[in-house]
């Protein structure tokens, strides 16, 4: 069903304002308080509401959107209690939900948008939206607007649909008018909608533009520029057991239970995200739902013929992003998957970003997807990292100095320069992985022979020359709307992001020994090394380097600290075994975890279980409650390992344990 031509507030329905004052939210839910935008300042509204807060991991164990909506905003916790109780959104009759800036940051989970729509919301209001979340709203038919628009609606105005499509590319406007992506796709298939050529003539193109230009469907043209509405072929995609059941649900709802994918060889499923969730007390009570997700994914793989990276004897082959870069992502590919860290594929020279279940269902079915060519922002890396500094520190620096100013918002982060090529392939993958923490659309990097060799080395029998021929390079004179930002790697210091958001980075102070400037002494309970960000071969090398140095100095993991290391894939675990690291870790008190996801999403060993616990982690995001109720600091593998030995958060320095 197409969206109505105008939008006005429905008599008897209500507007929910998500204010920084929780009591005002409680009173609205109870029907004791009615707020209006005219009576509020924008700074009174909650900013940076992340998708984990809208639908925590356990809510996503339901795949039916109606069931998900019953627990809308279950992750908004105040004094240990849910701020928005079960069923409250639907029971309150709210058809508009108003927030502050950067709504929907974090995971690509479409459930965050679904919990509002299937709870009765028709319109989301915020001063800005994270890009994947905004796209998910569009794909499932929820309109979006700003604070000025809700003020007009509350004044009794009926707002034309044209105002909701204004500023969007032609295809996105058609999707909004159609009421969502699946209705749009149906109209496109019937010939009721046509997408004209871009009309863009020959021009220098950056990496993002060149990849998309090469993927245009016939008749679209040969060149693109930001904002062009295009239909592009997808080279590879994947989902995991957290999302596959819902992808299947949408496909069956739209195309019938006997649907078939046109080219299943392009797509894959992974059993990685929930592989250890049963062992976490907070998740064990959902074991039946988790098992149903696994069963449904296996059935989906058998039915569709997609590649199945399922667990064997209860052990995952690894985290989807790591295994994908090892086994099937090539330079020049356009990759879409149901996880926000899909952008990790950008290190291989593939244009990659995460999408929601609806968008993935449509592109898996059709083999192509509609999009607006995104803007880009280029980071030109120069120099070399100082001893004890890693790519994780570089990303925490970018988060604190560029993402916080929204320079990266909804843009593809492109990386190049001699400094990039001085980094190992695994360290480049760390940079690409955390583009989503910058609220970027995705990531892509220039590729050299070192990266081509890395990819070929993981795929016996691959034609290296053919692989190298796929490498895409930017044209001289290519434009970046976000500008070109030069970062001298030699100036970066070890960084730590303080609890609450990855952009809260502070740097180590050379005058203060190994302590982090401004933190003082932060005593530690848990150290965690792993996840797609920090479970690669190079990361394991870093943990081992620090622990070996500590052992030579007669030290082990500090009393009262549990240090977990989890491998990103079976390849990484095999590498660690061959290097003798497993014995080293066992001798020094490190707890090893088989490949897969885990503590990063609160679904594995290494999560906190009390609010007073302190964790330093090498994962990619530290939103409240992300990895348990404790205080979560982000840092590099070197800092995490050094802190585990020291018993407090410290930056690693060569020989630091010998000096004690």
C-alpha positions in Angstrom: 0.0 0.0 0.0 1.4 3.4 -0.9 1.9 6.1 1.7 -0.9 8.7 2.0 -0.4 11.9 0.1 -0.5 14.0 3.3 0.4 13.3 6.9 -1.5 14.8 9.9 -1.8 13.8 13.5 -4.7 11.4 14.2 -7.2 12.5 16.8 -6.9 10.4 19.9 -3.3 9.4 19.1 -0.3 10.8 20.9 3.2 12.0 20.5 6.0 10.5 22.8 8.9 12.8 23.6 12.0 10.9 24.7 13.4 13.4 27.1 16.6 13.4 29.1 14.5 13.5 32.2 13.2 10.0 32.7 10.4 11.1 34.9 8.8 13.0 32.1 8.9 9.9 29.9 7.2 7.9 32.7 4.5 10.5 33.1 3.8 10.5 29.4 3.5 6.7 29.4 1.1 6.9 32.3 -1.0 9.5 30.5 -0.3 12.1 33.2 1.7 14.5 30.9 1.3 15.8 27.4 4.3 17.5 25.9 4.6 19.7 22.8 7.6 20.7 20.8 6.8 24.3 21.3 7.3 23.8 25.1 10.6 22.0 24.7 14.2 22.9 23.8 16.0 20.5 21.5 18.7 20.0 24.1 16.0 18.5 26.5 15.7 15.5 24.2 17.7 12.3 24.3 20.6 12.2 21.8 22.5 9.2 20.5 19.8 6.7 21.2 21.4 3.5 20.0 19.8 0.5 18.5 20.9 -1.7 21.4 18.7 0.5 23.6 15.8 0.3 21.3 16.0 -3.5 20.9 18.6 -5.2 23.1 20.0 -8.5 21.9 17.4 -10.6 23.7 14.6 -8.7 22.0 16.0 -9.7 18.7 15.6 -13.4 19.5 12.0 -12.8 18.3 11.9 -12.6 14.5 8.2 -11.7 14.2 8.1 -7.8 14.2 4.8 -7.8 16.2 6.6 -9.8 19.0 9.6 -7.4 18.8 7.3 -4.4 19.2 6.1 -5.7 22.6 9.5 -4.9 24.0 10.2 -1.6 22.3 13.0 0.4 24.0 13.7 -2.4 26.5 17.3 -1.3 26.7 16.5 2.2 28.2 17.4 1.3 31.8 17.2 3.8 34.7 18.3 2.6 38.2 18.2 -1.0 37.0 14.7 -0.8 35.7 13.2 -0.6 32.2 12.1 3.0 31.6 9.6 1.9 29.0 7.8 -1.3 30.1 6.6 -4.1 27.9 3.6 -3.2 25.7 3.8 0.5 26.8 4.4 1.9 23.3 1.4 0.3 21.8 -0.8 0.7 24.9 0.0 4.5 24.9 -1.3 5.0 21.4 1.8 6.8 20.3 2.0 7.5 16.5 5.0 9.8 16.6 8.2 9.4 18.6 10.5 12.4 19.1 14.2 12.2 20.0 17.3 14.4 19.8 20.3 14.1 17.5 21.9 11.0 16.0 19.0 8.6 16.6 19.7 5.0 15.8 23.5 4.8 16.1 25.1 1.5 16.5 24.1 -1.9 15.1 22.3 -2.2 11.8 19.5 -4.2 13.4 16.2 -3.3 11.7 14.4 -4.4 14.8 15.0 -0.9 16.2 12.8 0.6 13.6 10.3 -2.3 13.7 9.7 -1.9 17.4 8.3 1.5 16.7 6.4 0.8 13.5 4.8 -2.4 14.8 4.1 -0.6 18.1 1.9 1.9 16.2 4.4 4.7 15.2 4.0 6.3 11.8 6.5 9.0 12.1 10.0 9.3 13.7 11.3 12.7 14.6 14.9 13.7 15.4 17.3 16.4 14.5 19.5 13.7 12.8 19.4 10.0 12.2 22.2 7.4 11.9 22.3 6.4 8.2 21.5 2.7 8.5 18.7 3.3 10.9 17.3 6.0 8.6 17.4 3.6 5.7 15.6 0.9 7.8 12.9 3.4 8.6 12.4 4.2 4.9 12.5 0.5 4.0 9.7 -0.5 6.3 7.5 2.6 5.6 8.1 4.8 8.7 8.3 8.5 7.8 10.9 10.8 9.3 11.1 14.5 10.0 12.7 17.1 12.2 11.7 19.1 15.2 10.2 21.9 13.1 8.0 19.5 11.3 6.4 18.1 14.5 5.7 21.6 15.7 3.8 22.2 12.5 1.8 19.0 12.9 1.0 19.9 16.5 -0.3 23.2 15.2 -2.9 21.3 13.2 -1.1 21.4 9.8 -1.4 18.5 7.3 2.0 18.0 5.7 2.3 16.9 2.1 4.1 13.7 1.4 6.4 15.7 -0.9 8.0 17.2 2.2 9.0 13.8 3.4 10.6 12.9 0.0 12.2 16.3 -0.5 16.0 16.2 -0.4 16.1 12.4 -1.1 17.3 10.9 -4.3 14.7 9.8 -6.9 14.7 6.2 -5.9 14.4 6.8 -2.2 11.5 9.2 -2.9 9.8 6.4 -4.8 10.4 4.0 -2.0 8.8 6.4 0.5 5.9 7.0 -1.8 5.4 3.3 -2.2 5.2 2.8 1.5 8.5 0.8 1.8 11.1 -1.1 -0.1 9.2 -4.4 -0.7 6.1 -2.5 -2.2 8.6 -0.5 -4.3 10.3 -3.7 -5.5 6.9 -5.2 -6.5 6.0 -2.1 -8.5 9.4 -2.1 -10.1 9.0 -5.8 -11.1 5.6 -5.0 -12.7 7.0 -2.1 -14.7 4.9 0.4 -12.7 8.1 2.2 -11.7 11.1 2.9 -13.9 14.5 4.2 -12.9 16.0 6.5 -15.6 19.7 6.7 -16.4 21.8 8.8 -14.0 22.6 11.4 -16.7 26.0 11.9 -15.2 28.7 12.4 -17.8 32.4 11.5 -17.7 34.1 12.8 -14.6 36.9 11.7 -12.2 35.5 9.3 -9.7 36.6 8.2 -6.2 36.7 4.6 -5.0 33.1 4.6 -3.9 31.8 6.0 -7.2 34.0 3.8 -9.3 32.8 0.6 -7.6 29.1 1.6 -7.9 29.6 2.7 -11.6 30.9 -0.7 -12.4 27.8 -2.3 -10.8 25.1 -0.3 -12.6 22.3 -2.3 -14.2 22.1 -2.0 -18.0 20.7 1.4 -19.1 21.8 3.2 -16.0 24.8 4.9 -17.5 28.6 4.6 -17.0 29.4 7.4 -14.5 27.9 8.4 -11.1 28.1 11.2 -8.7 26.8 11.6 -5.1 23.0 11.7 -4.9 22.5 9.8 -8.2 19.6 7.3 -7.8 20.8 3.9 -9.2 20.1 0.2 -9.3 23.3 -1.7 -8.7 24.3 -5.4 -8.7 25.4 -6.9 -5.4 28.5 -9.2 -5.6 28.2 -10.8 -2.1 26.1 -10.8 1.0 25.5 -12.7 4.2 23.4 -12.9 7.3 23.8 -14.7 10.6 21.5 -16.5 13.0 20.6 -13.3 14.7 19.0 -12.0 11.4 18.4 -14.9 9.0 15.1 -16.0 10.4 13.6 -12.5 9.9 15.0 -12.3 6.3 13.2 -15.6 5.6 10.1 -14.2 7.3 10.0 -11.1 5.1 10.7 -13.2 1.9 7.9 -15.6 2.7 5.5 -12.7 3.5 6.3 -11.0 0.3 6.9 -13.8 -2.2 5.3 -16.8 -0.7 6.7 -19.8 1.2 8.1 -21.3 -2.0 10.2 -18.3 -2.9 13.6 -18.9 -4.6 16.7 -16.8 -4.8 17.9 -15.9 -8.3 21.6 -16.5 -7.5 22.2 -18.1 -4.1 25.9 -18.6 -4.8 26.5 -14.9 -4.0 25.1 -15.2 -0.5 26.0 -17.0 2.8 24.8 -17.6 6.3 26.9 -17.8 9.5 26.3 -19.3 12.9 28.5 -17.0 14.9 26.6 -14.4 16.9 24.8 -16.5 19.4 27.0 -19.6 19.5 28.0 -19.0 23.2 24.9 -17.1 24.4 23.5 -20.1 26.2 26.5 -19.9 28.6 25.6 -16.3 29.7 23.2 -16.2 32.6 21.3 -13.3 31.3 20.8 -15.1 27.9 20.3 -18.7 29.0 16.6 -18.2 29.7 16.2 -17.5 26.0 17.8 -20.8 24.9 14.6 -22.0 23.2 14.3 -18.9 21.1 18.0 -19.0 20.2 17.8 -22.6 19.1 14.7 -21.8 17.0 16.8 -19.1 15.2 19.5 -21.6 14.5 17.0 -24.2 13.2 15.4 -21.6 11.0 18.7 -20.5 9.6 19.7 -24.1 8.7 16.3 -24.5 7.0 16.8 -21.3 5.1 20.3 -22.5 3.9 18.9 -25.9 2.8 16.0 -24.3 1.0 17.8 -21.5 -0.8 21.2 -23.1 -1.5 23.2 -20.2 0.0 26.7 -21.0 1.4 26.3 -22.3 4.9 29.0 -21.5 7.5 27.2 -23.4 10.2 28.7 -24.6 13.5 30.3 -28.0 13.6 30.1 -29.9 16.9 29.1 -26.6 18.6 32.1 -24.7 17.3 31.6 -21.7 14.9 33.9 -21.4 11.9 34.3 -17.8 13.0 32.9 -14.3 12.9 31.1 -13.6 9.6 33.2 -10.5 8.8 36.5 -12.2 9.4 35.6 -15.4 7.5 34.1 -13.4 4.6 37.4 -11.4 4.1 39.3 -14.6 4.3 37.2 -16.6 1.9 35.1 -14.7 -0.5 35.3 -10.8 -0.5 37.3 -9.6 -3.4 38.6 -6.1 -4.4 36.1 -4.2 -6.3 33.1 -6.1 -4.9 29.9 -4.4 -3.6 29.0 -6.2 -0.4 25.8 -6.0 1.6 25.1 -7.9 4.8 22.8 -7.8 7.8 25.3 -6.4 10.3 26.7 -3.0 10.8 30.3 -4.2 10.7 30.0 -5.4 7.1 32.2 -2.3 6.4 35.2 -4.4 7.5 35.2 -5.7 3.9 36.4 -2.3 2.8 39.9 -3.2 3.8 40.0 -5.6 0.9 39.0 -2.9 -1.5 35.4 -3.8 -1.5 32.7 -1.2 -1.0 30.8 -2.7 2.0 28.1 -1.7 4.5 25.4 -3.2 6.6 21.7 -3.2 5.8 18.5 -4.2 7.6 16.5 -7.4 7.1 14.0 -5.9 4.7 16.7 -4.5 2.4 18.7 -7.7 2.6 15.6 -9.8 1.7 15.0 -7.7 -1.3 18.5 -7.7 -2.6 19.0 -11.4 -2.0 15.8 -12.1 -3.9 16.5 -9.8 -6.9 20.3 -9.7 -6.9 20.4 -5.9 -7.1 19.5 -3.0 -4.8 18.4 0.6 -5.2 20.5 3.3 -3.6 21.6 6.9 -3.7 25.3 7.2 -4.4 26.7 8.3 -1.1 29.2 11.1 -0.4 32.7 10.2 0.6 35.3 11.5 3.0 39.0 10.6 2.5 41.6 9.9 5.1 45.1 10.2 3.7 47.4 8.4 6.1 51.1 9.4 6.3 54.0 8.4 8.4 54.4 5.3 10.6 52.8 4.4 13.9 55.0 4.9 17.0 55.8 1.8 19.1 52.8 0.7 21.2 50.3 2.4 18.9 47.8 0.5 16.7 45.1 0.9 14.2 42.6 0.8 17.0 44.1 3.9 18.4 43.9 5.6 15.0 40.2 4.9 14.8 39.6 6.1 18.4 41.4 9.3 17.3 39.2 9.7 14.2 36.1 9.0 16.3 37.1 11.7 18.8 38.2 14.3 16.3 36.0 13.7 13.1 33.0 11.5 13.9 32.1 13.6 16.9 31.7 16.6 14.6 29.6 14.4 12.3 32.1 14.9 9.4 31.8 11.1 8.7 28.0 10.9 9.1 26.4 8.9 6.2 29.6 9.2 4.1 31.8 6.3 2.9 35.2 6.6 4.6 37.9 6.1 2.0 41.5 5.4 3.1 44.7 5.7 1.2 48.3 7.0 1.4 51.7 5.6 2.3 50.7 5.3 5.9 47.9 3.0 5.0 50.2 0.7 3.1 52.6 0.7 6.0 49.9 -1.1 8.0 49.3 -4.8 7.8 46.2 -6.2 6.1 44.7 -7.1 9.6 45.4 -3.6 10.9 43.7 -2.1 7.8 40.7 -4.3 8.6 40.5 -2.7 12.1 40.2 0.7 10.5 37.5 -0.4 8.1 35.6 -2.3 10.7 35.0 0.7 12.9 33.6 3.0 10.2 30.2 2.2 11.4 31.1 3.5 14.9 31.7 6.8 13.0 28.1 6.7 11.8 29.6 6.4 8.3 27.7 4.6 5.5 30.6 2.2 4.9 34.3 2.0 4.2 36.7 1.2 1.3 40.4 1.4 1.0 43.0 1.5 -1.7 44.7 -1.9 -2.3 48.3 -2.7 -2.8 50.2 -6.0 -3.6 50.4 -6.8 0.1 46.7 -6.9 0.4 46.3 -8.9 -2.8 48.8 -11.4 -1.5 47.0 -11.6 1.8 43.7 -12.5 0.1 45.3 -15.0 -2.2 47.2 -16.6 0.6 43.9 -17.5 2.3 42.5 -19.1 -0.8 44.5 -22.0 -2.2 44.3 -22.2 -5.9 43.0 -18.7 -6.5 44.1 -16.9 -9.6 46.2 -14.1 -8.1 46.4 -12.2 -11.4 42.6 -12.3 -11.8 42.3 -11.1 -8.2 44.7 -8.2 -8.8 42.8 -7.2 -12.0 39.7 -6.5 -9.8 41.5 -3.8 -7.8 39.8 -0.4 -8.2 41.8 2.8 -8.0 40.5 6.3 -7.7 40.8 8.7 -10.6 43.2 11.6 -10.3 41.2 14.7 -9.3 38.4 12.8 -7.8 36.2 14.8 -5.4 35.3 14.0 -1.7 32.4 16.0 -0.3 33.7 15.4 3.2 37.1 16.6 2.2 40.5 15.0 2.4 42.0 14.7 5.9 45.7 14.0 6.4 46.6 12.1 9.5 50.2 11.6 10.4 50.3 8.3 12.1 53.4 9.2 14.0 51.4 11.8 16.0 48.8 9.3 17.3 49.1 8.1 20.9 47.5 5.1 22.6 43.8 5.9 23.1 41.1 4.8 25.5 37.4 5.5 25.0 35.5 6.0 28.2 32.2 4.3 28.9 29.1 5.3 26.9 30.3 5.9 23.4 33.3 5.1 21.2 33.8 8.8 20.4 34.8 9.5 24.0 38.5 8.9 23.4 41.3 10.2 25.6 45.0 9.8 24.8 47.9 8.6 26.9 50.1 11.1 28.5 53.9 10.6 27.8 54.6 12.5 31.0 52.4 10.3 33.1 54.0 6.9 32.4 51.6 4.3 31.2 48.5 5.9 32.7 45.9 7.5 30.4 45.6 11.2 30.7 42.5 12.3 32.7 41.6 8.8 33.8 43.7 8.4 36.9 43.9 4.9 38.3 41.1 2.7 36.9 41.1 -0.7 38.7 40.1 -3.6 36.4 37.9 -6.6 36.7 37.7 -7.9 33.2 39.9 -7.6 30.1 38.5 -8.9 26.7 40.4 -9.4 23.5 38.4 -10.6 20.5 35.4 -9.7 18.3 35.6 -8.9 14.6 37.6 -5.9 15.4 40.3 -7.5 17.5 40.3 -11.3 17.0 42.5 -11.4 13.9 46.0 -12.9 13.6 47.8 -9.6 14.2 45.6 -8.9 17.3 46.6 -12.3 18.7 50.2 -11.4 18.0 49.8 -8.3 20.1 48.2 -10.0 23.0 51.0 -12.6 22.9 53.7 -10.0 22.7 52.5 -8.3 25.9 51.9 -11.6 27.8 55.2 -13.1 26.8 57.0 -9.9 28.0 55.1 -10.1 31.3 56.0 -13.8 31.7 59.7 -13.1 31.2 59.4 -10.5 34.0 57.8 -13.2 36.2 54.3 -11.9 36.0 50.8 -13.3 35.1 47.3 -11.9 34.8 46.7 -9.7 37.8 44.8 -11.1 40.8 41.1 -10.3 40.5 41.3 -9.8 36.8 39.9 -12.2 34.2 41.5 -11.9 30.8 39.6 -13.5 27.9 40.9 -13.9 24.4 38.5 -15.1 21.7 39.6 -16.0 18.2 37.9 -14.4 15.1 38.0 -17.6 13.1 39.3 -21.1 13.0 42.1 -19.9 10.8 43.2 -17.5 13.5 43.0 -20.2 16.2 45.1 -22.5 14.1 47.6 -19.7 13.6 47.8 -19.1 17.3 48.3 -22.8 18.0 51.1 -23.0 15.4 52.9 -20.0 17.1 52.8 -21.6 20.5 50.5 -18.9 21.9 48.0 -21.4 23.4 50.5 -22.7 25.8 51.7 -19.2 26.6 48.2 -18.0 27.4 47.5 -21.1 29.5 50.6 -20.6 31.6 49.8 -17.0 32.4 46.1 -17.3 33.2 44.5 -16.1 30.0 41.1 -17.7 29.3 40.7 -18.8 25.7 37.4 -18.9 23.8 36.6 -20.7 20.6 35.9 -18.6 17.4 32.8 -16.6 17.1 31.0 -13.5 18.5 30.4 -13.2 22.2 31.0 -10.6 24.8 30.8 -7.8 22.2 27.0 -8.3 22.0 26.5 -9.5 25.6 26.3 -13.1 24.4 29.4 -14.8 25.5 32.1 -15.2 28.2 33.7 -11.8 29.1 30.5 -9.9 29.9 30.2 -8.1 33.1 27.4 -9.1 35.5 27.4 -6.2 37.9 27.2 -2.5 37.5 30.3 -1.9 39.6 32.6 -4.1 37.4 35.1 -2.4 35.1 36.0 -3.9 31.7 38.7 -2.8 29.2 37.9 -4.3 25.8 39.3 -4.4 22.3 35.7 -4.6 20.8 34.3 -1.8 18.7 31.5 -0.1 20.8 30.9 0.5 24.4 27.3 1.7 24.7 25.7 1.3 28.1 24.7 -2.3 28.6 26.4 -3.5 25.4 28.6 -6.1 27.1 26.9 -6.4 30.5 25.9 -3.8 33.1 29.4 -2.7 34.1 31.6 0.2 32.9 33.1 -0.6 29.5 36.3 1.1 28.3 37.6 0.5 24.7 41.3 0.2 23.9 43.8 -1.5 21.6 44.8 -5.1 21.9 48.2 -3.9 23.4 46.5 -1.7 26.0 44.0 -4.5 26.9 46.7 -7.0 27.4 48.9 -4.6 29.4 46.0 -3.6 31.6 45.2 -7.3 32.3 48.6 -7.8 33.7 48.8 -4.4 35.5 45.3 -4.8 37.1 44.4 -1.3 36.0 44.0 0.5 32.7 47.4 1.4 31.3 48.9 2.0 27.9 51.5 -0.5 26.8 55.2 0.5 26.5 58.0 -1.8 25.5 59.7 -3.2 28.5 57.2 -1.8 30.9 57.1 -5.0 33.1 60.9 -5.4 33.1 61.1 -1.9 34.7 59.0 -2.8 37.7 
